[in-house]
Structure formats: structure tokens, C-alpha cells
Amino acid sequence: MPRSARTATRAPLDSLASGKLGAWSIAARVVAATTPMTVVAGVVPVGIKVTGSNFPLVFLAVALGYGLFCVGYLEAARRCEDEGKDASSGFYALIRRGLGRTAGVGAGWLTVIAYTALTLGLYGLIGDIMSPLLADLLGVTVPRLVIALAATVLVGWLGLLKFKTPTRVLMILATCEVAMIGAATVAAWLHPAAGTQPMQALDPHQLTIGVPLIAAQVALAVLGLIGTELTVVHTDHARDGHRGVTRATAIVLVLLTGLYVLAPAGLSVTLGADGVVTAAQADPAGLFVHVVESNLGPQAATIMRILFATSLLAGSLSFHGTTSLYAMRLAKDNAAPRLLGKIGQKYGSPTIASITQTVLAVAAIAAVWATGADPVLVLFYLGGTSGGVGILILLALTALSIVVILWRARRATAAAPGELDGSPSSPSVARRIWTTVAAYAAVLVIGTLTITVLIQFDTLLGVDPDSPLPTILRFSYLVAFLAGVGWDLRRRFASARKTRPAEVSR
């Protein structure tokens, strides 16, 4: 059944608003989800501090690998749509299609948990950023966790509104964010440090600092690009269907690659290769703000601090919505509690899944508050890092699934060439070859990357090699996956028990 027919058969109150978003609207949501200001002003300085060097070329290398992945990812999603299979659930849909339903459900549960961890990470940092900002601008002192709770409630409320409303908010915030990073980057490149050649910031020797440190930098670069794959989640909401999703993916990947290569390189240009490391080690959180203030003035620095806070809020909103969509689709497919699949009649949003996300976030923040733990360390650093590595594992599983999907499609084409070769959507021979090569290359690149990061997890977390934390987090990924597998096996066994008496009675 074609996509349009599938959409038409859904009851109005049992579906989200469809066909409303153009490519730029989808791209705005995804760019906001990747929180580029958080990456440039937060992740990059911390990465420089931990590894002792800047890494713009690592972002470029990771982006190229991500691009290879997206070639097969989009083609596999298109084929699933053409075959009447819903691929808008991203990781879950493609892993289920390639590796089987049970593995897909396990991946779906891991996806929800990983994105939940990423959302909690942003909540953990937003209070630390906004509390001093409110004190400077308004002269009021608000505890960090109070701000985190307020942000959680606000995001939960917006998540219940009509689907188009958060998109407008995200588009405005994402546009301002990208414009500020662009202005700061241009200013940095135009104000080089004494004796610094601008192109030295892109020196390939930065890739020779050793496997453990490169693995940490690669993991941080992946954190910056997480969310690019979210375009497929919005397939049912895209005005031009899969074509609009493809355009949105290209927009996001090109834009983020440019930002993440040029902005960190600009720091090395304006501070010098050694100066940027010294500054990051002294004050990683304030590094980008100080550079903006030096090159553009205090007013620009204040604007950047405000956009940093709104970046975290926008990312929280987008991750919240994405997690709710995943949970809802799992429930609709009997792969999670059915209650999570309830759709609000007024706005057509995943009501119960959204409320559940909000309740879990409030509980996590309350637990941090009660124990006196540092929200930045517990929620932002550990939550964000563990969530990011969880997504990396899912990327590897999805890359493998894509190869299986394309291999099956090639066999089907060989078995019945007349049915597919004449189709308007049938890819050309050159496109098939390119897609196949890209898909296999993505498995190799992302698989190697995932294994390396898991082995060097202690370096990424900044703990001693004998610390139990890396092992605990590795084990948590397995538990999440097996929980989903167990749910699906339980459902299948229960279904078999119900049908067996009926067969005997016949």
C-alpha cells in the first residue's frame, strides 16, 4: 500500500497532523535537536580540555561517515515506504525490517532510553547556564534545579500542543542560534592571534594524537551530529514525503558540518593552537563566551549566553517530542505498553507518552536534588555521554540492517526485474551501486567507531581504567535491549497460547 493510502486509512483522532512540514521546517526541528550552540560552546571546549587539542577535522571525518550512513539510511527508508512498510520510526523500523521484529523492539526500547538520557542531560545543564544569566540580567537568584524543573514543565506543556506550534518555536531559535555561531566564527577568523596562520587550524596532524584520545574526540563529534537521522521520524509529517525528508537531511548535514568544522577552527585561529588548549583547561564553559566578547563586544556575548540557554531549551523540546513519538509508535505496534499510544483529540499529539517523559524527567531532577548530587555531572555529562553512545550503538545496528534490507531488495529485483525496473521510483544502476558501496562502508566505519568508543569508554568519561562506571553503562545498554526483546517474546508467547486452543477446537 502506498504511503498516501496508508495515511488516508488512519482515523483522524488516531494520527498526528500529517503533511504539514516542509523540508526547511523538518531541518529546523532537527538542527534544534542537535543543539549546535551547546555543541560549539559546551562540547567542543570540554573536548579540547580532556584531549589537549582542538579537533575540527575529526568533525569533518565523522560527518563524512555520517553521510555514508545517510545514503543507505534514506534509500532503505524509501524502499520500506514503497513496500507499504512504515519507516518513519527510524532506528526501530529499519532494524525491525532488517534484523527481525524482536531485535527491532529491543532497539526501539534502547532508542527511547538513549533519547531520554540525552533529554535529561540538557535539563541538567540548563539551570547551570540560566541561573547566573538571570542574576546578571534581572538581579534575581534562582536555584539551578528550580530552573531545570521549570524548563521540564514548559517543554512538557509545549509537547502537548498542536504539532506545528513547537516547530515555529524551534525554527526561530535554530535560526538565531546558527546566525550567532556564524557571526562569532567569521569574527574569530578575521581576528587571528599574533603569528598564527589561519589554515593551521585545519592541520591534519591533529589526527595523530593517539587512539584513546581520538576515540574520545570522535565520540564527542558524534554527539554533535546526533539527531541528523531524526528527519526520517517526520516522514508522515513531511509535505513532500520521502523527497522532503531527503532534502531536509542534506540541509542538516551540510549546515552542521560547516558549523562544527569552522567554529572550532576559528577558536584556534583567534587564540592560537596552544592558546585555545590553555583557555579550555582554565574555563571550558566560558571559552566561547570570552572569544565572542573579545571579538564582538559584551552585548554580543550576552546575546550568545541567552542563545546558549534557548539552545538547551530547544534541544530539550525536540528530544522530548522525538522520544514521545518513538514510544507512541512502539505502543501502536504492541511493542510497549498500549497506554503510551494514546493520541490527544484536541492537538493530535502523543499525550500519554509526552506526559510520561515529563514525569520521568521531574523524578530524575528531584532525585538529584534530594541526594545533593551535581546536576551537571550526573545529568548533563553522564546522561548526555551515555545517551550519545547508546545512539552510536543504534547507528551500528541500523547500518547492518540497511545492508540486509538492500541485499533483499536486490534479490527481489533479480527475481522479478519486470516489476521494479519499470517503476518511476526504481533507482538507476549507478545509484544502486553507489548506495550499496556507501551502505557497506557505513557498516565498516560506524562498526569500528562503536567498538573503539566502547573499549575506550573510560577515556570518554574521564575516569580511571579500573572504574566500574564504564562497565555499568555498557551493561545498561544490554539490559535496555534485552528488556525490549523480553517484552516482544512475552507478547508472542501470549499470542500463541491464545490461538492454540482455537486451533484445537477446530
N, C-alpha and C positions, 0 to 999 in steps of 0.2 A: 504494500500500500504506500503510495507516495506521501511525502510529508504533509502536503496540503490536505489530503484526505484524512490523514490521522488527526490533524489539528481540528478539522471540521467535525469529527465524530466525538470530540470531547465535550462534556457538558460544560456550559458557561461557568457554573459555580465550582467546577472541579478542576479548573485550569487557571494558570496565571495569564495575565494580559499578554496576548501574543501579537507578533508582527508590528511592534511599536518602536523598536530601536534600530537606528541606522548604524553604519559601521563606526562613525565617529562617536556615537553615544556609547556603543559597546566598548570601544577603545578607551573612552574616558573612564568608564567603570573599572576597567582592568588596570589602567595606569594608576588610578587612585588606589586600587587594591595593592599594587606593588609599592606604594608609598615612597616615591622617588626622593622626596626631601628627607625622609627617615633614613634611606639608604645612604644618600650623599652626606648628610650632616651627622648621622649616627653610626651606621655600619662601617663606612669607609674609615673614619678616624680610629674606631676601635680596632679594625683590622690592621691598620698601619701600626698601632701601638703594640698589638700582640705579635705581629710577624716582623716588625722592624723595617718594613719597606712599603712603598706605595705599590698598587697593583692594577693600574688601568688596563694593561694588556691582558691580565687574567680575565677581566670582564669581557674583553673582546673575544678571547678564546672560548669562554663559556657561552657567550652569545652565539658564536658560530655553531657550537654543539647543540644549543637550544634550537637554532634554525634548522639543523638537520632533523631534529626530533619533530619539529612542527610540520615539516614536509610530509612525513609519513602520517603524523597525527591527524592532519586535516584531510588527507586522502582516505585514511581508514574511516574517519567520521563520515565523509561523503558517501563512501560505499555502504556503510551501515544505513544511512538515511535512504539511499536508493533502494536498498533491500527491504525497506519498511521497518528497520530497527532504529530505535531512538538512541542517538549518540550524544544527546545534549547533556548527559550526566558525566561527561568527561572520562576520568580515570575509571570509574565504576563500569560505565557502559562498554568501554573498549576492552578492559581486562576481562570482563564477563564474556564478551564476544570472542576474544582470542583464547583465553585460558579456561573458560568454562564458568558457569554461574556461581559455583561455590567459591572459587578463587575471586570472582568479581565481587561477591558480597563481602568477603574478607577485606578486599581492597577498599570497598566502599566504607566500611567501618573505620579502617585506618585513615582514609581521607577525611572523614568527619572529625576524628580525634586530632589529626595533624592541623587542620584549619582552625579547630577550636583552640589549640595551643598557640597558634600564630595570633589569633584574635586576643587571647589573654595577654600575650606579650605586648601588644600595642596598648592595652589598658594599663599594663604595669608601668609603661614609660610616660604616658600622657600626663599623669599627675606630677611627675618629676620635672616635666617641661613647663607645664602651665602654672604651677604654684609660684615659682619666682617671677614668672611673667605677670601674673595678676598682682603680685606685690609691687613690682616696678611701675606698672601702668595705672593701677587703681588704688594702691596703698592698702590692700586687704591681704590678710594671711589666711589661706585656705589649705588645710592638710592635704597631702598628696592623695591619700586613699579616698578622701571625700570627693575630690575631683574625679578620680577613677570610677567611683560609684555613679557620680552624676553623668559621666560620659557613657557608662554602660546602660543606664536608663534611657538616655537620649537616643543612643544607637538602637536599642530595643524598640523604642517608640517609632523611629523612622522606618525600621524594618517592617512594621505593621502597616505602613501607609501604602497607597497605590504605587505600583512598581515604577511608574515614570517619575514620581516625585524625588526619590533618592537619586535618580540618575541626573536630574538637573543640579542638585546639590553637588554631586561628585564632579560633574563637568566643570562647574565654576571653580571648585577647589583645585582640581587637577590642572586646569589652565593657568591659574595663578601660581601654582607650585612650579610647573615647568618653566614659566616665564621668569620666575625669580632665580631658579637654578641656572637658566640660560644667561641672564644678566650677570650673575655672580661669576660664571665661568668665563664669559667674554672679558670681564674686568680683570680677572686673575691672569688670563693670557696676555692682556695688554699691560700688566704691571709685573714684569719678570724681576726676580731677585738679581742683585748685582752679580755679574759673572755667570749667569745661567742662560743657557741656550734653550729656548722653548721646546725643541724637539727631543731634548734629553729626557723629558718627562715620559716619552714613549720608548725608552731604551729597552731592547729585548733582554738585556742582562738581568732585568728584574725577575725573569722567569727561571733563574738559575740559583735560587736561594736554598734549595733542598726540598725533598719530597714532603716531609711533615709540614713545613710552613706553607708550601704551595698548596697542599691539601686543605689547610685551614683557609687560605685565601680563596680557593676555588669554592669551598662551601659557603663562604660569605658572599661570593659573587652570585652563586645560585640563589641565595636568599634574596638578592636584589632583583632577580628575574622571575622568582616565583610569582605566579599569577598570570603570566603570559598565556598559559594554557586555559585560563578561565573563559576565554572567548567562546569555546565550544559549549560551555554550560548555558550560554544565552542563545543557542541555535533557535529554539522555539520562539524567542522574543525578537529575533532579527527580522528587519523589514524585508531584506533580500535573501533570507535563508542562509544556506551554506556559503554562498558567494559573499554575503556581507560579513560573515564570520571570518572568512579568509582575508578579506581586506582589513578587517579590524586587527587580526593577528599580525599582519605585516606592519601596520601602523605602529602597534605597540612595540614590536621587536626592534624596529629601526629607531624609534624615538628613544627607548630605554637604553639601547646600545650606545647611541650618541651621547646621552647624558652621562652614563656610567663610565665611559672612556674619557670624555673631555673634561668633566668636572673634577675627578680625582687627579687627572694630569695637570689641570690648572692649579691645584694646590701645590704640586711640585714646582711648577713654573714660578709662582709668586713667592714661595717660601724657600725654594731650593730643595734638592733631593735630600740633603741631610736635615735641613731646617724643618721640613714637614714631619719627619720622624720625631725630632725633638719636641715640636709643638704638640703632636699627637700624644706622646708619652707624658707631657706635662698636663694637658687638659683636652682629652679627646672630645668631650661633649661640647666644648666651646670653640673647637678649632675652626669650623666652618663659619661660625658667627663672627669670630675675630677677623677672619680673612675678609668677609663681607664688610665689616665695619671699617677695616683699613682701606679697602679699595673703593667702597661706595658710600661710606659715611654711616653715622649712628642711626639715622632714620631707616636706611635700608636694612641695617642689622635688626632693628625692632620688627620690621615687616617680615624678615626671614624667621624670626622667633615665633611670630604669630602663625606663619605658614607651616612651620615645623609642627606646631600644636594641631592645626587643622589637618595636616597630612596624616597624623596619627588617628584623628577622628574619622577622616575619610577612609583610611585603610580599615579601621575597625568596622565601619558601616558596610564596606564591600565584602570583607571576610565574613561578617555576620550573615549577610544575605546569601553568600555562596554556600556557607555551611548549612544554612536553613534549607536551601534548595536541594543540596545533596541528601540531607536527612529526609526531606519530604519524598524525594524520588525513591529512596530506599524503602520507605514505608509503603509507597504505592506499589512497589514490586514485591511486597511481603518479605523484604529483606531487613526490616526493622519494625519496631512496634507500630501498629497501624495508626495509632493516635497522632503520630508525627506527620502523617499525610494529610491532616485536615487543612482545608483552604478557607480563608476568611471570605464570607459572602460579600462584604462591602468593598474590599480593596483587592481581592484575589491574590493575597499573599499567603505564604505558608505560616499560618498563625501559631499553631502549637509548636512547630519546630523553632520558630523565632523566639517565642516565649521561653522555651526550654534553654536555648542558648543564653538568653539574658539571665535566667535563674542560675545556671551553672557559673556564669561569669561573676555574678554577685556573690555566690557562695565561695568562689576562689578568692576574691578580694577580701571577703570577710575573714576567711581562714588566715590570709597573710596578715591582716590587721590584728587578729586575736593572738597570733604567735609572735608578733613583733618582728617578722622577717622583712627583709628589704624587698619591696615590690619590683625594683629594677633588676635585682639579681635573680629573684625567684620567678617572676612572671615574664619580664622582658627578655633577659638573657637566656635563662634555661628554657623558658617556654618558647621563645622565638627560635632558638637554635634547634631544640628537639623537634619542633614543628617543621622547620625547614628541612631537616634531614629526613623526616617522615615523608615529605613531599618528594624528596630526591629518590627515596626507595620506590615510591609510586611511579615516578618517571621511568625508572628502570623496568618495572613490571609492565608499564604501558608500552614502552619501546619494544619489549619482547612480544607483547600481544599484537602490536601493529605488524610485526614481521609475519606472525601467524595469519592474521586477517588478510594481508596482501598475498600471501602464499596460497591461501584457499581461493581467493578471488582469481588468481592467475590460473589455478587448476580448473575453476569453473569456466573461465573464458576458453581454455584449451578444449574442454569437453563440449561446450556449446557455443562456438565462436559466432554463429549467426545471431544469437540472441543478444549479445553485448556489443559486438563490433559496430553494429549499425545505430546504436543508441547515441543520441546527441551528447550525453554525459560521459560516454566511453572515452577514456584517455588515449592519447596518441601513443605510438610505440616509444618515442623519445621520452615522453612523460612517464610512462611505465618504468622504463629503465632508470631514469633519474630518481623516481620515488623509491624504487627497490634499493638502489645504492644508498640513498640517504637513510632509509629505514635500517638497513644492516649496519651502516656506520654509526647511527644513533645508538643502537644496542651496544656496540663496542665502546663508544665514548662514554655514554652515561653509565653503563655497567661498570667499567673500570673506575670511573669517578666515584660511584656509590661505594664500591668495595674499599677504595682508598680512604674515603672520608670516614667510613665506619671503623677501619683499622686505626686511623689517626684521630679518633673521636676525642681523646684526652687533650690533644693539642688544640682542637677547636673549642673545647670547653674551658681551656686554661687551667686544667687540674693536673696533678701528678699522674704518671702512668699507672701507679698501683691504686688509684682512687676507684671506689666501687661505682661511682656515678655513671661513667660511660657504659658499664655493663648493665646497670639498671635501666638506662634509657634504651639500649639495644634490645633488652628483653621486653620492654614495654611495647615496642613496635610489633614484636612477635605475638604478644598477648592480644593486642588490638586486632591483628589479622585473624588469629585463631578464634577470637570471640565471634567475629562475623561468620567464619566458617562453621563454628558450632551452632550458631543461630540457624543457618541455612540447612545444615544437616538435620537439626531437630525438626524444622518445618517439613523437610522432605519425608522423614520417618513418620511424622504425624499424619501427613497426607497419604502415605502408603497404607497406614493402619486403617484409615477411613475408607479407602477404596477396596481393600481386601475383602471385608465382609460382603460388600455389594457384589463382587465377582463370584464369591462362593454361593450366594443366594441364587444366582442365575443358573 
